[in-house]
Amino acid sequence: MTAPNPLLAPLLEVRGVRQAALLDAQGGVLEQAGGDPDAGVAQAGRAVAGSLLAALGGEWQDMLIDLEGGPVLLTPHGDALLLTAFDDVANLGRIRFAVRKLLKNLPSGSA
């Protein structure tokens, strides 16, 4: 497990959050806290969101993927993507609030 990055460390203080990572458009890790992210999940989520947006239009706010190892919230930030892994879908509201608060303080698309 890597040391928390100061920019993403506040997410690890939210009850239930296990991991957070900011990934670039190619899936490369820009920042991370709480462990190594699964870039494959992030890229697959980004592809699904792109397909849905192409078919339905609109703007992507975030996407929840409930995996066997626990849910993952994917939130776009400019060209980057914030991946937040946590313990239970019941915590989603608290985590979405913390993510939005954190993203307001990050430069768009990078950390």
C-alpha positions in Angstrom: 0.0 0.0 0.0 1.4 3.4 -1.0 1.5 6.4 1.3 -1.5 8.7 0.8 -1.0 11.6 -1.6 -1.9 14.8 0.1 -4.4 15.8 -2.6 -6.4 12.6 -2.3 -5.8 11.8 1.4 -9.0 13.5 2.6 -11.0 10.8 0.7 -9.4 8.1 2.9 -10.8 9.9 5.9 -14.3 9.3 4.7 -15.8 6.3 6.4 -15.7 3.3 4.1 -13.3 4.6 1.5 -10.4 2.2 0.8 -8.7 3.7 -2.1 -8.7 6.8 -4.4 -6.8 7.5 -7.6 -6.8 10.2 -10.3 -6.2 8.6 -13.7 -5.3 10.3 -17.0 -7.2 9.7 -20.2 -5.0 6.7 -21.0 -5.5 5.1 -17.6 -2.1 6.3 -16.1 -2.1 7.1 -12.5 -1.6 10.8 -11.8 -2.3 10.6 -8.0 -3.3 7.8 -5.7 -4.0 7.1 -2.1 -4.8 3.8 -0.3 -3.3 1.3 -2.8 -2.8 0.6 -6.5 -5.9 1.3 -8.6 -7.5 -1.1 -11.1 -7.0 1.0 -14.2 -8.9 -1.7 -16.2 -12.1 -1.0 -14.3 -11.6 2.7 -14.8 -11.0 2.4 -18.6 -14.0 0.0 -19.0 -16.2 2.4 -17.1 -15.0 5.3 -19.2 -15.9 3.3 -22.4 -19.4 2.4 -21.1 -20.0 6.0 -20.2 -18.8 7.2 -23.6 -21.1 4.7 -25.4 -24.1 5.8 -23.3 -23.4 9.5 -23.9 -23.1 8.9 -27.6 -26.4 7.1 -27.7 -28.4 9.3 -25.2 -26.5 12.6 -25.1 -26.2 14.6 -21.9 -23.3 15.0 -19.5 -21.5 12.3 -17.4 -21.6 13.1 -13.7 -20.4 9.8 -12.2 -20.8 6.1 -12.4 -21.1 3.4 -9.7 -19.9 -0.1 -10.5 -20.7 -2.6 -7.8 -18.0 -5.3 -8.0 -17.4 -8.4 -5.9 -14.6 -6.7 -4.1 -16.7 -3.6 -3.3 -18.2 -0.7 -5.2 -16.2 1.7 -7.2 -17.3 5.3 -8.0 -15.9 6.8 -11.2 -16.1 10.6 -11.5 -14.8 12.5 -14.5 -12.6 15.6 -13.8 -11.6 17.3 -17.0 -9.7 14.7 -19.1 -9.0 12.8 -15.9 -11.1 10.2 -14.0 -11.3 9.9 -10.2 -11.7 6.3 -9.0 -13.0 5.9 -5.5 -13.2 2.4 -4.1 -15.3 1.8 -0.9 -16.9 -0.8 1.2 -20.6 -0.6 0.8 -23.2 1.0 -1.5 -25.0 2.3 1.6 -22.1 4.9 1.9 -22.6 6.3 -1.6 -24.2 9.6 -0.6 -21.4 10.4 1.9 -18.7 9.5 -0.6 -20.3 11.4 -3.5 -20.4 14.5 -1.3 -16.7 14.1 -0.3 -15.7 13.5 -3.9 -17.5 16.7 -5.1 -15.9 18.7 -2.3 -12.4 17.4 -3.2 -12.8 18.0 -6.9 -13.6 21.6 -6.4 -10.1 22.1 -5.0 -8.2 20.2 -7.7 -7.2 21.7 -11.0 -9.3 20.4 -13.8 -7.8 17.3 -15.6 -4.8 16.9 -13.4 -3.6 17.1 -9.9 
